[in-house]
Amino acid sequence: MTEWINACFIRGGTSKGLFFNAADLPTDDADRDAALCHVMGSPDPHGRQLNGMGGGISSLSKVMLVTASTREGFDVDYTFGQVEVGIDHIDYSGNCGNLSSGVIPFALEAGIISSPDGQQEFQLFNTNTSKTVTVTLEVVNGRAAPAGAATSGSATSGAVELPGVAGTGSPIQLSYPSPAGSRTAGLLPTGSPTNVLDDDGSAITVSLVDSTLPVIIVRAADVGLSGTELPGEIDANRPAMALLERLRQAGAAAMGFQTCPEVVPKIAVIAPPQDSTTLDGADLDADSVDIMVRMISMGKAHLAVPGTGAMCLAAAAAVPGTLVSDITGHHSTEQSSEHSTEHSTEHSIVRLGTPSGAVIAAADYADGELASTTLIRTARILMRGQVPLDSDRA
């Protein structure tokens, strides 16, 4: 007999995924993962997940498992799963910044938590990284506010448009306190802002940075790219993609990973600001961005930028000597500083030129230490209903 389970299909940032109340899922991890893979349509040798809810690419093949938190000071715990398309496997090694924006809208919709109306702040515990995520959004009638419904005049009222997403949504602020060392020893896992990786006798300089997400950062010119290519062009460039994967594996080892899962670390290909064309055919002027970014996720070029990846690059921009800082200039990005005899703070904002447009991310430093990273996203519940958990593929 087919077992049906409640779920919501949600767009969070530039990703989409299925959200579940973790309490409704099988308690055995293997049984749970087999059921979730079936729901998403994996494994699919055709790479399209037509027999499930997935979309055949990494940004459309995700699940979130949410539960009310029993930890003091936290509202919810959540676990992100990257469902592999071609094999029967779910990778839990990292978090998803884009889809994290849908956690509180789902928790409110599903009755996992409740909240008064107005601008509210929620504390989330991400089990993948054992890190805190602070989410600030507007609540209207007990649910996350739809676009334009919140009129309090706060930073999370009104409507914003995300690059790569048609239409507008109410802003959702994601803040990651103490984000350094999500999977490694710290912000700079090797202790240096740059490292040299060997690729069959060729020395390639990279920056290895871990803030909300471990990322291997490489200059576009060093891998035969310009930094303005659209994702399809990068995916079709087999020599460049093979080189980037070799660098990812070498960088993972240098960062201390015992193995190199597909989800992390990710690769960021960067270049100085240039005029470019986005996926919708619009012009992106060089003076509207601080740095060009093309990120590789799960073996393919990302259509925009992972949210956690954007925040990692914002953190790297404020560290002198990183490849990102060399392009943006440590003090050239928009920032504010407050100084006293005891404490100093710095707020660094970076505009990332992505295939879908300019994405803004920020990092806050206190007394020279990374205090938090911040990103504004939107989310929308696209479907609320039930999906079958049985593993019969008929």
N, C-alpha and C positions, 0 to 999 in steps of 0.2 A: 504494500500500500504506500502511496506517495505521501510523504510528510511535508506539509507546507509551513513556512516560517515567516514571521513579519520582517519586513526590510524596507529601507528607503533608498532610492537611487538619487544621488546628490551630486551636483557640480560644486566642487570646492576650488576656487581659483581657476586654474586652467587644466584641472583634472576632473574626472568623474569616477565614482565608485559606489559600491553597495555598502550600506551601513546596517549593522545588526546590533541588537542588545545582546551582549556576550552571554548573558544568562540563558538565552533561548537556544544556544548552540550546543552540540554534543560536547560532553566534558572531556572525552578522550581527544588528545591533540590530533592524532592521526585520522580519526573519524571526522573530526571537524574540518581538517584541511581537505580531505577527500571530498566532503560535501561542498565546501566552498569552491574548490576547483571545478566541480560539476556545474554549480550554479553559474560560474563565470564562463564556462565553455572551454575549459582547459583539461587535458592537452588538446591542441588543435594543429595537426600537421600542415594545414592550409594557412595557418597564421592569422585567422580572421575571427575566431571565437563566435561564429554564426549560430552555434547551438547553445549559446549562453548569453549572459548579460555583458560580457567584456567586449571591447572594441578593437582588439588585435594589436594595440600598441601599449607601451608602458603606462602612459597617462590615462588610459581608459580601462586598465585591468587591475583595479585596486579594491581592497576591502578594508573596512574599519569596524573594529569590535569595541563597543562602548559599554561601560557599566558605571553605576554610581560608586564613588570612591569611599573606601573605609579609612583612608589615610587622613590624618589630621590636617586641616587647612586646604584640602582638595575637594573639588566638586565631582569630578569624574576621572576615571582611568580610561585610557584608550590604547588600543594596539592596532598598528597599521600593518597590512599585509600586501605585498606586491605579488600578484598572481602571475606566474610565468605563463606565457601564451603557448609555447610549443611543448612543454613538459608538465608533468603532474607535480607541481611544487609551488609552495608559497614562501617567499623570502621575508623574514621578519627582522632583518639586520639593520634597518634604518627607519626613519620617520618620513612622512610626506608633509611638507609645509603647506602646499596648496590644499590638499584634502583635509588638513587639520582645521581649516576654516569652517568645515561643515559639521564638526563634532558637537558644538553647543546647539546649533539649529536642530540637529537630529535629536540630541538628548532632551531638548524641550518638546519637540514634536512627539517623541515616543513616550513621554512621561517619565523618563529616567530621573530627571530633576525638574524643579519648578523655580520660577523667578518672578519677582514683581516687575512691573513695567519700568521703562526708562533706561538710561545708560547703565549697564551692569558689567562687572568684571568677574570672570570665572577663572578658577585655578584648575588646570588639567595636568595629570601625570601621564606622560608618555612611557609606556612600558618597554618600548623598543630601545630607548636610549637612557631610561631612568632619569629623564629631565623634565623640568616644569615648563609648561606653556601657559602664559596668561592671555586670555581672550577677552577683549572688550567689544561689546556690541550693544545695539539698542533692542530692547524687548517691547513688543506691542501685543497686548492681549495674550500675554503668556508665551508668545512665540518670537523667534527672531524676526526683526522687522523686515518686511519686503522693501524694495527700492522706493525711496522717497516717503515712506510711511512715518519715519521718525523725524520729528521737527523740533527737537529739544535745543538745537543749536550746538550740540556737542560735536566732538571730532568724529563720532560714529553715526551722525545723522546725515540726511540728504541722500545723494546717489552718486556713485562713481562708476566709471567704465574701465574695465581691465583690458590691456592689450591682449588680443586673441580671443576675447569673449564678446559676442554681440549683445547689445543691450546694456543696462545698468543694474546695479545692486546696491544695497545698503553696505557701507564700509564695515569690515570686520578687522579689528586690529589684533595681530598676533605678535606677542612679545615673548622672547625666549631669554629668561634670566640665566646668567652664568652658562652660556651655551658652549663654551670651549670644551673640547675633549668629549664629544658625543660618543665616539667609539675608540678614541686613542688616548695618548698620554696628555694631550693639551692642545692649545690653539695651534702651536707649531710643533707637531709630534716629534720632529727631529731636533728641535731647538734652534733651527736656522730658518730665515725667511726664504731662502732658495736652496735647492739641492741639484746636483747633476746626476741624471740617470743615464746609464749606458744602453744604447740600442745597437747591438751588433757592431760595436766599435765607434759609434757616433755618440758624442756627448750632447745631451739635451738638458737645458736648464728648466727647472720647474719650481713652483712653490707648492708645498704640501701644507694644507690648512684644514683644520677641523673646528668649525663653529656651526653648530646645529647639524652639520653634515660634513664628513670628510671629503675633500675635493682636491684633485690633482690639477693644478693650473699650469697651462702651457701657452706660449706665444703662438699665434696662428702661423706666423712666418716660419717658425721652426718645424712645422709639420706640413708645409706646403699649401697652406690655406691663407685667405685674406682676412677672414673674420666677418665678411659680408654675405657669405653663401647662405642660401636657403637650405632647410633640412634635407630636402631631396637630393640636392647637389652633393652634400657631404656624405649621405648614405651611399650614393653611387660611386664615390671616390674610394675604391677598395684599398688602394695603397695607404691613403691617409687613415682610413678607419682601422686597418690592421696595425698601423704604427700607434695610433691612439690606444688601442687595446693593449699593446705591449707595454706602453708607458703606464697605463692604468695598473697593470699587474706588477710592474716594477715599483711603481709608487706605493702600491698597497703594502708590499713587503717592506719598503723603507719606513712606512708609517707604523709598522708593527703588526699588521694583519698576518695571521697564520695561514689563512686561505683568502681568496679574492672572490667574494660573492658578486653576482651580477649587479645587485642594487647599489652597493657601496664598495670602494669609493667611486665617485663620479669624476668625469673629466670636464674641465672648463677650458675652452679655447678662446683666448682673448686677443684683442688688437686695439690700437688707438682709434678714437672716434673717426668714422667715415660716413659719407652719404651712402644710404642703402635703400633697398626696397623690401617691404615687409610682405608677409604671405598674402595679404589682401590686396597687394598691388600699390599700397600707399608709399609715399616717400618718407623716409626717416632721415632728417637732416643731422649732420655730424654735430652741430652745435646744440642739439637737444639731448645728447647723451655724454657721459663721461668715459665710457669704455664699451667696446663691442664684445659680445659674449655669445658663444655657441656651445651649448652643453650637450654631452653625450650621456644618455641614460638607457640602460639595458640594451646596449649595443646599437642604439639609433640616436640620431640627432633630435634633440627636444624641439618641439614646435614653438616653445617660448623659453621658459627657464623654470626649473624646480624652485618652489618657494624657499626651501631650506638652502638650496644652492645660491639663490640670490642673497640671502642673509650671510652666507659664508663669504661671498665676494665682498659684501659691504664691510665685514670685519677685516678682511685682508687688506682692503683699501687704506685702512688707518694704521697698518703696521709697516713702518719704514723698511724698505728693502725687498718687499714682496714684488712679484711681477705686476700685480694689480696696482700697488702703490706707485710703481715706476711709471705707469701710464696715467693714473688719475692725479698723481701728486698728493703727497701725504696731507697737505694743507690746502689743496686746490678745490676739493669738493665742498659743497655747501655744509657748513658746520657752525656750531656755536660753542664757546668755551666759557667756563666760569672758574675763576681762580680765587683761592683764599690762602691763608697761611698754612692751612691744614689739608685741604682737599682740592682737587681739580677734576673737572669733568669735560668730556668732549663728545659732541654729537655729530657724527659723520654720515652724510647722505650721499648715496651713489646712484646715478642714473645709468641703468644697464641697457645697452642697445641689443635687443633680441630679435629673432625672426618675426615676432608678432608685434613689436613696438618697444617703447621705452618702459622699463620696469624700475620702480624706485624701491630701494631697501636702505635701511639705516642700522648703524651700530653705535652703541654708547660705551664709552670708556670712562672709568673712574680711577683716578690715581694710577693711570697707565695700564690697568687691568680691564679686560673685556667684561662689561657689566651685563649687557643685553644686546640683542638684535631685534629689529622690528620690521614688519611687513604688513601692508594693507591688502586684504583680499576681499572678495565677495563670495557668497555661496547661495545656492538655490536648490530647494527640494524639488526634484523633477517628477518623482513618483513615490507614492506610499502604498504598499500592498503586501503581497506574499510571493515567495519564490519556493520552488520544490527543492528539498534537501536530499532526495533519494539519488543514488548513484547509477540508476538505470539510464543508459544513453539511447534508448529506443526513440 
